[in-house]
């Protein structure tokens, strides 16, 4: 089963499809997208929020 997103974000069960390996894939995909969509000489920026749920640190 692939990574699925719904209207409220990533739809997954912890340790099933929400894994460290899949988290790495999603983080890399977001970084690639930000770089591909950035324009001009300035470096692109992203804001990372803090999740207070299980294993968020």
C-alpha positions as CSV (number, residue, x, y, z in Angstrom):
1,X,0.0,0.0,0.0
2,X,1.3,3.4,-0.9
3,X,1.4,6.7,1.0
4,X,-2.0,8.3,1.0
5,X,-3.0,11.9,1.8
6,X,-6.6,13.0,2.6
7,X,-8.1,16.4,3.3
8,X,-6.5,16.5,6.7
9,X,-3.0,15.3,5.7
10,X,-1.2,12.0,5.8
11,X,-3.6,9.0,6.3
12,X,-1.7,6.2,7.9
13,X,-1.5,3.8,10.8
14,X,1.6,4.1,13.0
15,X,4.1,1.3,12.3
16,X,2.0,0.1,9.3
17,X,2.3,2.7,6.6
18,X,3.5,5.6,8.9
19,X,7.0,4.4,9.2
20,X,10.4,6.1,9.5
21,X,11.2,4.9,5.9
22,X,8.0,6.5,4.5
23,X,8.6,9.6,6.6
24,X,12.0,10.0,4.9
25,X,10.3,9.5,1.5
26,X,7.7,12.2,2.2
27,X,10.3,14.6,3.6
28,X,12.5,14.2,0.5
29,X,9.6,14.7,-1.8
30,X,8.6,17.9,0.0
31,X,12.1,19.2,-0.2
32,X,12.4,18.3,-3.9
33,X,9.1,20.1,-4.6
34,X,10.2,23.3,-2.7
35,X,13.4,23.4,-4.6
36,X,11.7,22.8,-8.0
37,X,9.1,25.5,-7.4
38,X,11.5,28.1,-6.0
39,X,12.2,31.1,-8.2
40,X,14.8,33.8,-8.1
41,X,18.2,34.0,-6.4
42,X,16.9,33.6,-2.8
43,X,17.1,30.2,-1.1
44,X,13.7,28.7,-0.6
45,X,12.3,28.4,3.0
46,X,9.9,26.1,4.8
47,X,8.3,26.2,8.2
48,X,8.3,23.0,10.2
49,X,5.7,22.7,12.9
50,X,6.0,20.6,16.1
51,X,3.7,17.6,16.5
52,X,3.0,16.7,20.1
53,X,1.7,13.3,19.4
54,X,3.3,9.9,19.9
55,X,7.1,9.8,18.8
56,X,7.0,13.4,17.6
57,X,10.4,14.3,18.9
